[in-house]
Amino acid sequence: MSLTSAQPTAIAEPPVETLMAAAPRGLVPTPPDSRLSLLARRSFRMLNHYFMVPALKAGLGPWMGTPFGGWILLLRVRGRKSGQLRDNPLSYLVADGAVWVMAGFGSRTDWYRNLLADPKAEVILPGRTIACRAQSVEDADTRARIIPRLVRATGAPGYLTGIDPFRSTDDQLLAVTAWVPLIRLVPEGAAVVAGPDDPGGLGWVWRQVVLLVIGALFVRTVVRMLRGLRRR
């Protein structure tokens, strides 16, 4: 099955082997890989494998989300070749009763290509897990409404667009992401409602205060231990 479209008309599924070169309908072609983009992909792959995925599986998602580093979900999709489930940490936005993500490496993004083969996905958000179906959204008005909010919700990683996401206009953000697929994850059940630990929520405030207090107590304990050793 193909990644379903948010448009009334169906989109034919492009052959898997041509996805690297093909651009989704309505988008400009994905830029060719540069040394920097290849390095970024490898770095993200290692960070996700050794830290982000284990942390999110352990339920630490609510403690990781802030306006500075963004909010992260875990997108679980089925590999198009292996058939195995694959976990992908992604920045996200909750709007219009659905969850929104972007394929940051364009049409060559692995999890996006997996969704082209099977649009069924599981989304692990802070405090809940939701079965969803992915839709590729190419409507210009919807992209104009969602993408600027989504990019800014990523926090510091939003600078990977090449511009300042917080000082740039919506039109500038849309221009630099014109080649990036926008995916709507539609829940199979009730509409998704943003909670305090989702983008725009304030759950991060008290959690960061708790972490700062714990950190301060830890540093204080270490300093006292070191002073005691010196006195001996």
Secondary structure as UniProt FT lines:
FT   STRAND          4..5
FT   HELIX           16..18
FT   TURN            19..21
FT   TURN            25..26
FT   HELIX           35..47
FT   HELIX           48..52
FT   HELIX           53..57
FT   TURN            58..59
FT   HELIX           61..64
FT   TURN            67..69
FT   STRAND          72..78
FT   TURN            80..82
FT   STRAND          85..91
FT   STRAND          93..95
FT   TURN            96..97
FT   STRAND          98..102
FT   TURN            104..105
FT   HELIX           106..108
FT   HELIX           110..117
FT   STRAND          120..125
FT   TURN            126..127
FT   STRAND          128..137
FT   HELIX           140..153
FT   HELIX           156..161
FT   TURN            165..167
FT   HELIX           170..176
FT   TURN            177..179
FT   STRAND          182..187
FT   TURN            196..197
FT   TURN            199..200
FT   HELIX           203..231
//
